[in-house]
Amino acid sequence: MSDVLDFRLNDLVPADADSKYAQRGFCSDDLTILAEHHTAPNGSHSYVVAHDRSITRGVPGEPQIAAITVARDCNLHTYTLQTAYHATAPFAQNWLIERGCPPERIAQIGDDCMQPADDLTVQIEQHNRESGTRYEVLSSRTSDLVPCEAWTMTRDCLTGQAPVRVFPQEGDFDAHTYTVREGAFFDERAAGRCLDERGGPMPQPPEYRGQAIEHRARAALIRSSGASAIPKAGLDAPSAPPTGTAQRPSRGRSL
């Protein structure tokens, strides 16, 4: 992974005004690369996830994770640069994947960054990263204060039950880790109230409860199957032969 972001735009000119404006808006000194992928062999496309420190000097709460894609036309000597800002890396990665980046090429975040604290965080992040267009981002907020936190509020397009989903990410500077959770709400007002009050755990998505019931049923079935496979030792049960090496009776001498 590169230490300095290089858009590789030598001898190329912007294909449109948006690309020119986007390129001028970046300062490489403010960008820390979290993940990147450049196509081979001619490097016609680049996909980058980066933390933009310049955002911390602007409006409080704005998303700081930049998703950047560059498409180069070597025949026309032009480039097209697009960017989008997100509160957390998985949604930035999702944006790049939807624009042609192979998921496995952009999934790994650098080891110098905070790492997931538990398996649930890993599962939720992978789900969000590879969710396609399932989630419509409604709003987000990033805080550098303690506790360090960023959250994304979305609308789940594939469910009618509690379709507003909130994904808060909380960092632990001492442990150099972070956790991500998912909450499900009927509307944006309920989600916003929960984020403001933080009186307790967020309501879990209905599918979580379904999965929990399925896991419990599966565990019960395994226990039931295991119990029935073990013969009951009762008065009527035939005695099992002792394990180990049986001693043969001595034949002795014939009389």
Secondary structure, DSSP 8 states (H G I E B T S, - for coil): --SS-----TT-EESSHHHHHHHHT--GGGEEEEEEEE-SSS--EEEEEEEEGGGGGSSTT---EEEEEEEEETTTTEEEEEEEEESSHHHHHHHHHTTT--HHHH----TTS-EESSHHHHHHHHHHHT-TT-EEEEEEEEE-SSS-EEEEEEEETT-SSS-EEEEEEEEETTTTEEEE--EEESSHHHHHHHHHH--S-----HHHHHHHHHHHHHHHHHHHHHHHTS----SSS-----SS-----------
